[in-house]
Amino acid sequence: MICGMSYYQICLYFLIYSFLGWVLEVVFHAVALGKIINRGFLNGPVCPVYAFGALGIFAMVNTMEAHGLLSAVSQDGIRAASLKLAEGRGQFSQEALELLLLFLTGMLLTTLVELVAGWLLYTFFHARWWDYSSFPFNFHGFICLKFSILWGIAVVFVVRILHPIIQRGSSEMIQPRWGWPVMGVLYLIYLIDFIVTTATVHGLNKRLEELDKIRAVMRVPSDAISETIGKSSIVTVQKIEEGQVQAALMKSEIKSAAQNKRTEMIDSALETRDALKKTAAGKKEAVLSAGVKGGKALAARAGELRREILEHSHFGYGRLIKAFPGMKHRDYDDVLNELRTEGGEAQ
């Protein structure tokens, strides 16, 4: 027994709440976004983070009940609150205090689970799979006050209403001699799914990196041409302004000579500008002629990578991008946003 649960119960509840968490995610995003999305990090209909949260809550509640902490804290709270209430305004019941304590501890524990899960996914897979940065009172986008409160309410519902029903219909009805073989098969599928998904995420990161490098290479010619044209324009303006200043200074003494000087400097500036333009045009032509084959090859490879990522919307790379519309990548977020936009237009 671990925290009031047998190994059989722990394994069984993990599978059940993984599935129920996935159902909750699908329903929530169907209502919020109007889209049916196969949510979850894994390909199968499971969300392990919900299972870890549920087991943590059950372990906490069982431990508190075993040591009498829940009732003791509730009774102390009742006495303290009752003393502060004015006469005739009633008293807190033990049930109300227990629910409040369950809400607060459940909120803290589930928020901690969400924070740790988000940090681990970000650390190992370099992506923020959900992001609460737009919500007030958030912590690095991993957790926020709004969802912490919702988790606390969900904990009260699960512990007081849902779990007793599941307990009677699962671990008390399904005998271990039948349950273990079935769970063995399901956990094997679970493990294969985890391995495949991990490989998929690493493959996605490699493809995002390659796309980012292609984008950088294809920007080199335009950056070089822009720099040359920009420099030529600056030099031309400086030459003309210099000629105008010199002409103004010399106007009172040798007006005609200054005018000639001004004309000469402007002509020189214009010649410099034309020469720089020719140089820029020559560079542009050279870059384009030398890189036309390479540019076509890079563009073709970029298109191939985009198709590999987006063509499977229900499995593989495309499913991950579709399942987490708010996902932010640590290194290649711009590339990911382009793919997300392209995938949305394709649909």
C-alpha positions, 0 to 999 in steps of 0.5 A: 500500500502507498498512501492508502492505495494498492499498486493495483489501484494506482496503476488502474487509476493512472489509466482512468484519469489519463483518459478522463483528462484527455476527454476534458481537454478535448471538450474544453477546446471544442467549446472554447475554440469550436474545433475538435482537437486531439489534445495531449502530448501523446498520440493516444487518448491520454493526458498523463499530467492529469493522472499524476495530479489525480494520484497526488490528490488521492495520496494527500487526502488519504494521508490526511485522513489516516492521521486525522489531519483533515478533521482536526484542522476543520474542527480548529477552523470551526472553533476559530471562525465561530468565535469571530462570527457575530451572534445570530449569523450562524457558524461554519459547519465541519463539512464547509471547512473540509471542502475549503481545505480540500479546495486550497490544498488541491489547488496548490498541489495541482498547480505544482504538478502543472508547473513541474510538467510544463518546466520538464517539457520545456527543458527536454523538448525546448517548447512551451506546450501551453502558455498562460502569459496573456493571463493575469497573475501568471508565472512564466506562462506555465501556471496562472491564478485563473486555472489554479482556481479551476483546478481547485474546484475540479479537485473538490468535484473529483474527490467528493463526487467522481472518484467514489463512483469510479472506485466502485465501478473499477477497482472494487468490481474488476478483479486483479487477475483480470485487470493486470493482463489488460493493464499490461497491454495498455501500458505497453501501448502507452510506452510505445506511444511515449517513445514514438512521440518523443522521437517525433518531437526530436524530429520536429525540432530537427526540421524546424532547425533546418527550416530556420537555416534555409530561411537565413541562407535565402536572406543573405542575397537580399541583405547584401543588396540592401546594404550596398544600395543603402550605403550608396544612397547615404554617400550620395546624400553626404556628397551633395550636402557637402557641396551645398555647404561649401558653395554657401561658405564661398558665395560672398567671396567668389560666387562664380568659383563656388558655383563651379565648385558646387557643380563639380562636387554634385557631378562627382556625387552623382557619378559616385552614386551611378558607380555604386548603383552599377556595382550593386547591380553587378553584385545582384546579378552575380549573386542571383546567377551564382545562387539560382540553382542553390536557391531553387534547391533550398526552396524545394527543400523548404517546401518538402520540409513543410509538407512533412510537418503539416501533411499529417494533422492527426498523427506526427508533427502536424498533430502536435502543432494542431493539438497545441495552437498556443505552443511556443518554441524556445529557439524557432518560434518564428518558423513555428508561427509560419507553419501554424499560419500555413497549416491554418490556411491549408485547412 
